[in-house]
Amino acid sequence: MTVEIGDSKRLELLVSACVHCGFCLPACPTYAITKDECDSPRGRILLLGEAARSGVVAPSVRRHIDRCIGCEACVPVCPSGVRYDQMLSIARRLVNKKRSISDRMWRAALLKVLPYPERMRPLKRLATLLSGSVSVRLLRQMGPFGSKLAALLLQGWVAGDLGRQADASHREGRSPSETRGRVALVSGCIAATYFQGVTQDARFVLEQEGIAVSVPEGQGCCGALSAHAGETEQAAGFARRMIDAFAPGDFDAILVTAAGCGAEMKRYPELLENDPAYSERAAGLAGRVMDISEYLCAIDPIAPRGRLVARVAYHEACHLAWAQGIRSEPRRLLNGIPGLEVVESGGLGCCGSGGLYALEEVELADEIGVRKRDAVLATGAAVVASGNPGCSIQLAKILEGVEVIHPVSLLARSLEQGGSL
């Protein structure tokens, strides 16, 4: 199979920056599990370089690109500034053309459902009905497809349970008595289906801090799931819809509570660089996108914090830490809550979620998850704080007896006890 000329030239240029030093290997969660050089960034770069030179995508290229979780932990540790993230975007687009019909149908089905809240609700009900251990065990015995379907149902059930725990509908939205800023919240797709409580918590916290909040209609998915799957055109379509939804707003910042969404929206200029109708607007939107922790740490807190006594392990979402470079802010937010003992979750940085990864590479995702589970349990923490829905689902799936919660939801609990404006 032949590689498109544009992608081939771009890959050659990106690959040429790599000096094969190996600094990326210790940062790679898949290499930590398999110890296969081809499952490391350096190994994948060598494979992609050969594909670019020969014009042929070998089956081994598809296999090892598929096994890359896309955490991007290798990018900041590279001394040569290699843009592996850009390479991966091209590679995923190329390997999609080498897939079997059944694989294409499975991926297409996921992308026909998961980015759309109205289509996910029936799946949510089905997951609840079939989430029993017997059903999941039977599906896993039905081969690779059965394992993927079992993973999808299990994730749906776990997400539904998390959503019920995070329900904050009892809080009444109200305008702050002192307006210090205006922001818009991203509602998301999976977040809008399962994590509405987190959005409500974010709104509550912001209003307690004197910030006026709006949630623009017509948003939908940000495009992250499609981009992770190499479906660039679908991702671009979602991006245009988001830009249109937020275009009329009079606000200082666009806030996200999902690390994957924030990372994708900040990349809209790259995604739409060749679209004359949207390229400039994409840059304007991306420049206002902030993670909720990033924004809250940029303003002086005025709402009194109440005391919460708990040991909390902070899980650093890959698309927050590595794709956006946001590391200190969530920790500062948590450490600002009286009574909390904040510890690191330890082990491999990545939890094994990775967008569609846990539904595609089920076994490897589970192995990464087991490493993370053991590290979290070793901390003795009763709570894990995670700033990304995919991570929260994966962590709740692998951890028993440990509460998984968004940092902003912990802050909302603290503000409830501390009083209001």
N, C-alpha and C positions, 0 to 999 in steps of 0.2 A: 504494500500500500504506500502511495506516494504522499509526502508531506507538502503542504501548500508552500509556495515560494516565500511569501511574506513571513510566515511563521518560521520557516527554516532560517532565513537571514537573521531574524530577531533572536532566535535561539542561539545561533552561532555567536552573535555579539555578546549575549548574556553569559554564555558558557565560557567565553574567552577570558572573563574576569577572574575565574576560579584558578587558584594556584595549587589546589589539591593539598592544602596544609593539614587538613583533618581536624581543625578547631571545632568544626560543626558536629563531629561524631558524638561527643559527650552530651550535647544538647538535644540529641534526637531520641524521642521516646520509642520509635519502632526499632532503631538500631540497638537500643538498650535491651530490648526483648529478644530479637532474633540473632544479633551479632553477625548479621549478614551485611557485608559492605554495600551490597546493592540496595539495602534498606536504610541507607544513610544518605544525607544530602550529597556528599561527595560522590558516592556510587551512582546515585540517580543522575547527577550532572554529567558523569562520564557516559552513561547510557543515552542521555538526551543529546550530548555532543555527537555521538556516533549517528543517531537518528538524523540530526541536522545535516551532517556531512553526506550521509548515504541517501537521504531522502526516503528512508524506509523505517517504519515503526515496527520493530520486532515484538513478538508476544511478551518477551521478558521486560520490555520497556513498559507495556501496559500493566503487567503484574506488579512491578515495583513502584510505579507511579500510583496505582490504586492503593498500595499499602502505605503510602505517605498520608499522614493524618492532616497535614497542612497547618500544623501548630505555629510555624514560623519562628520557633525558638532558635533556629540556626542563623537567621538573618542578623540579629544584633551582635552575635558573637563572631561573625566573619570579619577578619582583619582587612580583607580586600574589598569589602562592601558589595559582595555578590548579591544580586537581587533574585534569590531563589524563589521568592513569592511570585515574581513576574514570570519566571521560568515555569513554575508549577501551573499557572493559569493557562499558558500556551500548551503545556504538556497534557493537561486534562482535556482540553479541547481536541487535541490530536488523537489521544487514545480512545476517545469516545467512538471514533470511526472504526475501531478494531473490535468492538464488542459483539458478542453473540446476540441473536434475536431475543432470547429469553432475558438476558441481562439488560438489553435496551428497554424491553417492555417493563421490567421491574422498576428501573430508574425513572422511566417516563411516568409510571403510575404514581410513584412517590411525589414527583414534581407536579403532578396534576392535582394532588390532594394537600400535601403538607403546607404549601405557601398560602392556602386559602382557608381562613377560619370557618366559613360556612360549610366547606366540604370536610373539615376535620371533625366537626361535631358528631356525625354518624360514626366515624372511626373511633371517637372517644367513647361512645356508647358500646360499640362492638368490643373494644378493649376491656371495658368493665365486665362485660358478659363472659369473655373468654380468657380472663386473666388468671384463672386458677392454675396451680402448679401442674395439674394433670394435663390440661390443654397445652400449656407451654412445652411440657416434656414430650408429649406426643408429636407436636410440630417439629421439635428439634430432631426427632428420629426420622423425619421425612427428607433428609438430605439438605443441601445448601439452601434451597429455596425455603424449605420449612424452617430452617434456622433463622433466616432473614425475617420471615413472617412472625415467628415467635418473638424476635427482638423488637419488631414494630409494635406488637400487641403489648408486650411487657413495658416498653417505654410509654405507650399511651396510657396504660393503667397507672404507672408510677407518676406520670405527669398529672393525671387527674387527681390522684391522692394529694400531690403537692399543692395543686390548685385549691383544693378544699381547705387544706391547712392554712394557706396564705390568704384566704378570703378576708378582705378588709372592708366589705360593703357596709359594715355598721358605722364606718366613719362618715360623717357628713361633710361634703365639700363646702367650703365657704371662702369668701374673698378676704384676703388679709387686711388688717386695719392699717398697715403701713406697707405700701408697695415699693419695693426696692429694685424690682426688675420684672421682666416679662419673658416667659419661656414657653415653648411648645414641646409636648411629649410625644414620642414615637410609641404607638400602640403595638406594632409588630403583628406577626401572624401566629406563631406558636405561643407567644406571650399573650396575645389577645384571646386565645382559646383556653389556655391553662393557667396563665399567670396574671390575670386581671388584678388580683390582690396586690401584686408588686407595683403596678401602675397606680393603683389607689393609694398605696403607701407613699410612693414618690410624690404624688400630688399633695397629700397631707403634709409631708415634711416640708415641701417647698412653700406651701401656704403659711405654715407655722414660721417659716423664715422670712415672710414678707414678700414672697414672689408670686405674681399672678401667673396662672397656668391655663393653657388651652391645649386641647387634643384635637387637631384638625381632622375633619372627615375625609374619607376617600383615600386613606393611606394604603393599607394592604402590606404585603411583604416587601422588605427592602431589597430583596434579590440575592441575599447571602447564600441561601440554600442552592439556588441555581448556579451561582458563580462557583461554589465549592464542587458542584457536579460537572463543571466544564461547559455548562449551557449558557454561554455568554449572551446570546441574543435574548433569551428569556430574562436573564438578569438585567439587561439594559432596559427591557420593557418595564420591569418593576421599578427601576431607578427613575425613569421618566414619570411614572405615575406618582412616585414620592415627591419629586421636584414640583410637579403641578399641585399636589396637595398642600405643600408648605409654602408655595410661592407668594400667596397674598398676605401671609402673616406678618404682623407687626410685633416681633419679639427679638430678644437679645441673643437667644441661643436655642438650638434644637437638641433636646436631651433624650438620651437613650438609657434604658435599664438593661439592655442585652448587649454584651461585649461584641458578639458576632455582627449585630446590626450596626453598631458604631463603627467597627472596622470597615465594613462594606460601604457604608455611606460616605466615609472619609475618602474612599477610593473612587467615587463617582467621576471625578475628573479624568482618571485613567480609563474607566469603563466607557465614557462617552466622549472621549477626546476627538473622535472623528465624526461626531454628530453636530453639525453647525447650529442646529436649532436648540441644542441642550448643553453644549460643552461649557459655555460661559456660565449658564445657570447652575450647572453641576458644581463648578468651582465655588460659586457663591453659597450654595447650600452646604457643601462639605466644610467650608470655612466656619460655619456656625454650629456644626455637630459637636456635642460634648457628651461624655459619659456622665451620668448623674453624680458619681463621686467626684469627678473632675470639677464639675460646676460648684458643688457644695463646698469643696475645699478652697474655691476661689473667692467665696464671699465670707464675710465675718458672721459667725453664728450669733443669733440673738434669742432663739428659742431655748428655754431651760431644759437641760437633759435630766431625765430621771435615772435612777440607779437600776442596772440589770446585772445580777450576779450570775456569771457563767464563764466557763472556759470555751473559747471560740477558736476553732482552727480556720484560718483564712486560706481558701483555695484560690490561687491565682489563675484566672481564666486566660488561656493562651492568646486569644484575640483581644484581650485587654492589655496584657503585659507586653507581648511581643509585637503584635500588629499595630498597637496604638501607643506603646511606650508608657502606659499608665500603670504604675506600680505602687508608688507611695500613697496616693490619694485614698484608695479603699482602706488601707491600713490606718491612715490618719483619721478617717471617718469612724472606724471601729474603736480606735484607741481614745476617741473623744467621748465615748459613752462610759459614764462612771460605773465601776464594778466589773466591767468586762476584762477578762484575762485573754489577750489575743496571742495565739501561737501560730506558727507556720504549719501547713498541712503535711509538708515533708514528702519524701519519695520522689518519683518522677513528677515533673511539673504538670504534665498533661494527664487528664483523667480518662481519655479514650473516647470522648464524645465526637468532636470534630464534624458537626453538621450531620451529613448523611453517613458519615464513616461508621458509626456503631450499627447501622442498618445494612452496611455493605461488607465490611471486613469484621464480621461478628466475633470470630475467635481471637483475632489480634486485639480488637478493642476490649474484649473481656480480660485478656491477659494484662493489658495496660491498666485496666480498672482494678484488678486484684492488687497490683503493686500500690496503687493509690489508696485502696481500702486499708491495706495493712499499715501504711504510713499514717493515715488518719487515726486509726484505732490506737496506734502506739502513742499518740499525743494525749490520750485520755480525755479529749474534748467531747462535750455533750452536744455541741452545735458546730456545723460547718457553714461558713459564709461564702457564697459564690455569686459573682456578678454576671452570670450568663445562664439562660434557661437550659441549654443543652447540657452544660456541666452539672446543673442542679439535678436534672433528670438522671444523668449517669451516676452521680454521687448517691442520690436517694436509692437507686437500684442496687448499688453494691454495699451500702451501709445500712445495718440494722441497729435500731436503738439510738441513732444519731439524727438530730434535726438538721435539715438542710434549708437554708434561708438566704435571701438576698440581703446584703449589708444595709440597704435603705430600709428594709422592713424591720431590722433590728433597731435602727435609728428611730423609726416611727413608734415602736414600742416604748423606747426611752422617752420620746417627746410626750407621749400620752400620759406618762407618769410624772413628767416634769412640769406640766402646765402649758398654757398657750398664750398667745398674744392678747 
